[in-house]
């Protein structure tokens, strides 16, 4: 989160992401959208934990960003 906030403070015209490709227009709104999605996800997790669910029930190997686990073949 801190990294996104630092990046958002820079005046950039182009962002190359590892998952979302290239962002050339509306860079600031893209950062805000990403920050908002992370905050919403954290709120959902905290809500489930407040309802008594354990961490193992809330986050069982799902990953934090996509919920998809890709297994790469061994070299």
MMTF fields as JSON, N, C-alpha, C and O atoms, coordinates in Angstrom:
{
  "mmtfVersion": "1.0.0",
  "mmtfProducer": "UNKNOWN",
  "numBonds": 299,
  "numAtoms": 300,
  "numGroups": 75,
  "numChains": 1,
  "numModels": 1,
  "chainsPerModel": [1],
  "groupsPerChain": [75],
  "chainIdList": ["A"],
  "bondAtomList": [4, 2, 8, 6, 12, 10, 16, 14, 20, 18, 24, 22, 28, 26, 32, 30, 36, 34, 40, 38, 44, 42, 48, 46, 52, 50, 56, 54, 60, 58, 64, 62, 68, 66, 72, 70, 76, 74, 80, 78, 84, 82, 88, 86, 92, 90, 96, 94, 100, 98, 104, 102, 108, 106, 112, 110, 116, 114, 120, 118, 124, 122, 128, 126, 132, 130, 136, 134, 140, 138, 144, 142, 148, 146, 152, 150, 156, 154, 160, 158, 164, 162, 168, 166, 172, 170, 176, 174, 180, 178, 184, 182, 188, 186, 192, 190, 196, 194, 200, 198, 204, 202, 208, 206, 212, 210, 216, 214, 220, 218, 224, 222, 228, 226, 232, 230, 236, 234, 240, 238, 244, 242, 248, 246, 252, 250, 256, 254, 260, 258, 264, 262, 268, 266, 272, 270, 276, 274, 280, 278, 284, 282, 288, 286, 292, 290, 296, 294],
  "bondOrderList": [1, 1, 1, 1, 1, 1, 1, 1, 1, 1, 1, 1, 1, 1, 1, 1, 1, 1, 1, 1, 1, 1, 1, 1, 1, 1, 1, 1, 1, 1, 1, 1, 1, 1, 1, 1, 1, 1, 1, 1, 1, 1, 1, 1, 1, 1, 1, 1, 1, 1, 1, 1, 1, 1, 1, 1, 1, 1, 1, 1, 1, 1, 1, 1, 1, 1, 1, 1, 1, 1, 1, 1, 1, 1],
  "groupList": [{"groupName": "UNK", "atomNameList": ["N", "CA", "C", "O"], "elementList": ["N", "C", "C", "O"], "formalChargeList": [0, 0, 0, 0], "bondAtomList": [1, 0, 2, 1, 3, 2], "bondOrderList": [1, 1, 2], "singleLetterCode": "X", "chemCompType": "L-PEPTIDE LINKING"}],
  "groupTypeList": [0, 0, 0, 0, 0, 0, 0, 0, 0, 0, 0, 0, 0, 0, 0, 0, 0, 0, 0, 0, 0, 0, 0, 0, 0, 0, 0, 0, 0, 0, 0, 0, 0, 0, 0, 0, 0, 0, 0, 0, 0, 0, 0, 0, 0, 0, 0, 0, 0, 0, 0, 0, 0, 0, 0, 0, 0, 0, 0, 0, 0, 0, 0, 0, 0, 0, 0, 0, 0, 0, 0, 0, 0, 0, 0],
  "groupIdList": [1, 2, 3, 4, 5, 6, 7, 8, 9, 10, 11, 12, 13, 14, 15, 16, 17, 18, 19, 20, 21, 22, 23, 24, 25, 26, 27, 28, 29, 30, 31, 32, 33, 34, 35, 36, 37, 38, 39, 40, 41, 42, 43, 44, 45, 46, 47, 48, 49, 50, 51, 52, 53, 54, 55, 56, 57, 58, 59, 60, 61, 62, 63, 64, 65, 66, 67, 68, 69, 70, 71, 72, 73, 74, 75],
  "secStructList": [7, 2, 2, 2, 2, 2, 2, 2, 6, 1, 7, 7, 1, 7, 3, 3, 7, 1, 1, 1, 7, 3, 3, 7, 1, 7, 2, 2, 2, 2, 2, 2, 2, 2, 2, 2, 2, 2, 2, 2, 2, 2, 2, 2, 2, 2, 2, 2, 2, 2, 6, 6, 7, 7, 2, 2, 2, 2, 7, 1, 1, 7, 7, 1, 1, 1, 1, 7, 7, 7, 7, 7, 7, 7, 7],
  "xCoordList": [0.83, 0.0, 0.882, 0.631, 1.9, 2.787, 3.458, 3.643, 3.818, 4.452, 3.501, 3.904, 2.237, 1.258, 1.062, 0.945, 1.026, 0.86, 2.074, 1.922, 3.271, 4.472, 4.457, 4.742, 4.124, 4.068, 3.012, 3.215, 1.888, 0.817, 1.249, 0.729, 2.188, 2.678, 3.63, 3.942, 4.091, 4.994, 4.198, 3.066, 4.789, 4.152, 4.653, 5.722, 3.876, 4.276, 3.264, 2.087, 3.748, 2.886, 2.703, 1.845, 3.518, 3.468, 3.787, 4.756, 2.959, 3.191, 3.152, 2.199, 4.183, 4.213, 3.996, 4.817, 2.892, 2.565, 2.912, 3.051, 3.046, 3.361, 2.115, 2.232, 0.926, -0.296, -1.292, -2.114, -1.224, -2.249, -1.786, -2.531, -0.566, -0.092, 0.409, 1.044, 0.117, 0.633, -0.506, -1.59, -0.233, -1.203, -0.564, 0.459, -1.17, -0.646, -1.579, -1.141, -2.82, -3.793, -4.45, -4.616, -4.81, -5.509, -4.724, -5.271, -3.442, -2.571, -3.021, -3.114, -3.301, -3.723, -4.995, -5.022, -6.055, -7.248, -6.958, -7.598, -6.014, -5.669, -5.059, -5.372, -4.183, -3.622, -4.715, -4.754, -5.601, -6.684, -7.587, -8.023, -7.874, -8.703, -8.028, -8.678, -6.747, -6.011, -6.011, -6.238, -5.76, -5.766, -7.146, -7.261, -8.186, -9.556, -9.855, -10.46, -9.44, -9.681, -8.972, -9.528, -7.751, -7.022, -7.735, -7.892, -8.161, -8.86, -10.176, -10.511, -10.921, -12.168, -11.904, -12.644, -10.844, -10.493, -10.125, -10.533, -9.355, -8.975, -10.192, -10.277, -11.142, -12.373, -13.161, -13.683, -13.246, -13.953, -13.285, -13.957, -11.965, -11.219, -11.451, -11.735, -11.331, -11.534, -12.953, -13.163, -13.93, -15.323, -15.511, -16.184, -14.916, -15.025, -14.338, -14.851, -13.184, -12.488, -13.29, -13.336, -13.921, -14.765, -15.973, -16.465, -16.453, -17.598, -17.187, -18.025, -15.884, -15.436, -14.753, -14.358, -14.607, -13.915, -12.419, -11.88, -11.769, -10.327, -9.577, -10.136, -8.318, -7.498, -7.436, -7.436, -7.384, -7.335, -8.612, -8.568, -9.758, -11.017, -11.106, -11.697, -10.521, -10.634, -9.646, -9.981, -8.441, -7.388, -6.765, -5.539, -7.533, -6.924, -6.292, -6.918, -5.063, -4.312, -4.88, -4.578, -5.684, -6.315, -5.451, -5.683, -4.487, -3.695, -4.413, -5.623, -3.689, -4.269, -4.736, -5.601, -4.202, -4.492, -5.485, -6.419, -5.312, -6.186, -7.077, -8.107, -6.693, -7.45, -7.148, -7.753, -6.24, -5.877, -4.449, -3.542, -4.262, -2.914, -2.477, -3.125, -1.392, -0.859, 0.363, 1.264, 0.388, 1.558, 2.395, 1.926, 3.645, 4.561, 5.281, 5.61, 5.529, 6.233, 7.669, 8.296, 8.161, 9.537, 10.497, 10.194, 11.669, 12.624, 13.176, 13.989],
  "yCoordList": [-1.176, 0.0, 1.249, 2.19, 1.257, 2.413, 2.658, 3.806, 1.594, 1.744, 2.397, 3.267, 1.978, 2.59, 4.065, 4.885, 4.403, 5.802, 6.637, 7.775, 6.072, 6.787, 6.976, 8.065, 5.917, 6.011, 7.007, 7.746, 7.021, 7.939, 9.388, 10.281, 9.629, 10.976, 11.477, 12.667, 10.582, 10.974, 11.444, 11.011, 12.319, 12.746, 11.841, 12.068, 10.825, 9.875, 9.895, 10.2, 9.567, 9.517, 8.097, 7.84, 7.166, 5.791, 4.86, 5.068, 3.828, 2.806, 1.45, 1.139, 0.655, -0.716, -1.639, -1.689, -2.366, -3.241, -4.681, -5.055, -5.467, -6.876, -7.685, -8.772, -7.182, -7.939, -7.206, -7.835, -5.89, -5.128, -4.457, -3.68, -4.743, -4.152, -2.735, -2.407, -1.904, -0.547, 0.444, 0.33, 1.418, 2.476, 3.786, 4.205, 4.426, 5.682, 6.852, 8.002, 6.579, 7.636, 7.382, 6.24, 8.456, 8.363, 7.531, 6.631, 7.837, 7.086, 7.271, 6.297, 8.507, 8.762, 7.982, 7.325, 8.027, 7.231, 5.729, 5.012, 5.253, 3.824, 3.469, 2.423, 4.342, 4.11, 4.136, 3.277, 5.119, 5.222, 4.002, 3.52, 3.496, 2.305, 1.101, 0.324, 0.954, -0.162, -0.064, -1.058, 1.13, 1.338, 1.038, 0.407, 1.481, 1.231, -0.265, -0.75, -0.998, -2.447, -3.154, -4.075, -2.736, -3.344, -3.05, -3.942, -1.818, -1.454, -2.224, -2.676, -2.374, -3.144, -4.597, -5.19, -5.163, -6.552, -6.706, -7.668, -5.756, -5.806, -5.66, -6.323, -4.793, -4.628, -5.941, -6.31, -6.64, -7.917, -8.939, -9.663, -8.991, -9.924, -9.603, -10.499, -8.315, -7.921, -8.218, -8.639, -8.002, -8.291, -9.782, -10.146, -10.628, -12.068, -12.469, -13.305, -11.878, -12.181, -11.694, -12.374, -10.528, -10.0, -10.898, -10.972, -11.578, -12.483, -13.823, -14.702, -13.977, -15.198, -16.213, -17.278, -15.911, -16.844, -16.792, -15.741, -17.924, -17.966, -17.518, -17.484, -17.181, -16.803, -17.942, -17.703, -19.166, -20.319, -20.42, -20.852, -20.02, -20.045, -18.898, -19.039, -17.767, -16.572, -16.594, -16.158, -17.094, -17.034, -18.393, -18.502, -19.409, -20.725, -20.86, -21.356, -20.422, -20.613, -19.917, -20.304, -18.913, -18.242, -17.148, -16.735, -16.677, -15.556, -14.251, -14.24, -13.165, -11.879, -11.085, -10.221, -11.339, -10.451, -11.019, -10.321, -12.259, -12.764, -13.906, -14.173, -14.581, -15.751, -16.95, -18.009, -16.803, -17.886, -18.314, -17.484, -19.592, -20.104, -20.837, -21.788, -20.397, -21.015, -21.817, -21.311, -23.049, -23.893, -23.954, -24.355, -23.545, -23.574, -24.911, -25.448, -25.452, -26.745, -26.606, -25.555, -27.67, -27.683, -27.564, -28.015, -26.946, -26.807, -28.136, -28.188],
  "zCoordList": [0.0, 0.0, 0.0, -0.754, 0.835, 0.893, -0.456, -0.862, -1.143, -2.457, -3.447, -4.22, -3.425, -4.329, -4.013, -4.923, -2.737, -2.361, -2.785, -3.23, -2.647, -3.091, -4.602, -5.101, -5.325, -6.783, -7.237, -8.2, -6.54, -6.908, -6.718, -7.387, -5.82, -5.591, -6.665, -6.713, -7.521, -8.606, -9.814, -10.031, -10.588, -11.832, -12.948, -13.514, -13.254, -14.286, -15.425, -15.234, -16.594, -17.778, -18.287, -19.131, -17.767, -18.235, -17.077, -16.348, -16.914, -15.898, -16.595, -17.31, -16.385, -16.893, -15.708, -14.792, -15.727, -14.605, -14.935, -16.1, -13.904, -14.134, -14.481, -15.047, -14.156, -14.422, -15.305, -15.971, -15.314, -16.024, -17.289, -17.887, -17.713, -18.954, -18.772, -17.769, -19.753, -19.796, -19.543, -20.115, -18.671, -18.396, -18.853, -18.312, -19.846, -20.361, -20.084, -20.066, -19.874, -19.637, -18.282, -17.853, -17.636, -16.349, -15.347, -14.71, -15.212, -14.305, -12.859, -12.112, -12.458, -11.075, -10.724, -9.683, -11.551, -11.234, -11.17, -10.4, -11.958, -11.914, -10.562, -9.993, -10.041, -8.713, -7.654, -6.772, -7.741, -6.762, -6.801, -5.755, -7.992, -8.139, -7.482, -6.783, -7.706, -7.119, -5.591, -4.901, -5.07, -3.619, -3.05, -1.999, -3.731, -3.273, -3.237, -2.281, -4.263, -4.305, -3.162, -2.564, -2.853, -1.742, -0.429, 0.404, -0.24, 0.997, 1.14, 2.235, 0.047, 0.093, 0.466, 1.251, -0.102, 0.2, 1.674, 2.324, 2.194, 3.602, 4.508, 5.542, 4.128, 4.902, 4.957, 6.01, 3.829, 3.798, 4.708, 5.442, 4.656, 5.504, 6.969, 7.764, 7.339, 8.73, 9.186, 10.324, 8.31, 8.651, 8.955, 9.92, 8.132, 8.365, 9.663, 10.406, 9.937, 11.181, 12.381, 13.406, 12.27, 13.351, 13.601, 14.727, 12.567, 12.716, 13.317, 13.519, 13.604, 14.274, 13.383, 13.855, 12.121, 11.242, 11.544, 11.891, 11.41, 11.651, 10.401, 9.304, 10.581, 9.426, 8.419, 7.211, 8.898, 7.997, 7.165, 6.013, 7.747, 7.0, 6.006, 4.936, 6.361, 5.533, 4.368, 3.267, 4.596, 3.587, 3.278, 3.296, 3.001, 2.768, 1.392, 0.456, 1.279, 0.046, -1.163, -2.291, -0.963, -2.097, -2.689, -3.826, -1.972, -2.472, -2.204, -1.976, -2.228, -1.886, -3.086, -2.937, -4.273, -5.377, -6.372, -6.767, -6.786, -7.833, -7.382, -8.002, -6.313, -5.917, -6.791, -6.621, -7.707, -8.621, -8.324, -8.252, -8.156, -7.932, -9.181, -9.617, -9.743, -10.953, -10.56, -9.89, -10.973, -10.711, -11.975, -13.04, -11.829, -12.948, -12.967, -11.909, -14.131, -14.198, -13.687, -13.821, -13.111, -12.628, -13.805, -14.909, -13.562, -14.675, -15.123, -16.046]
}
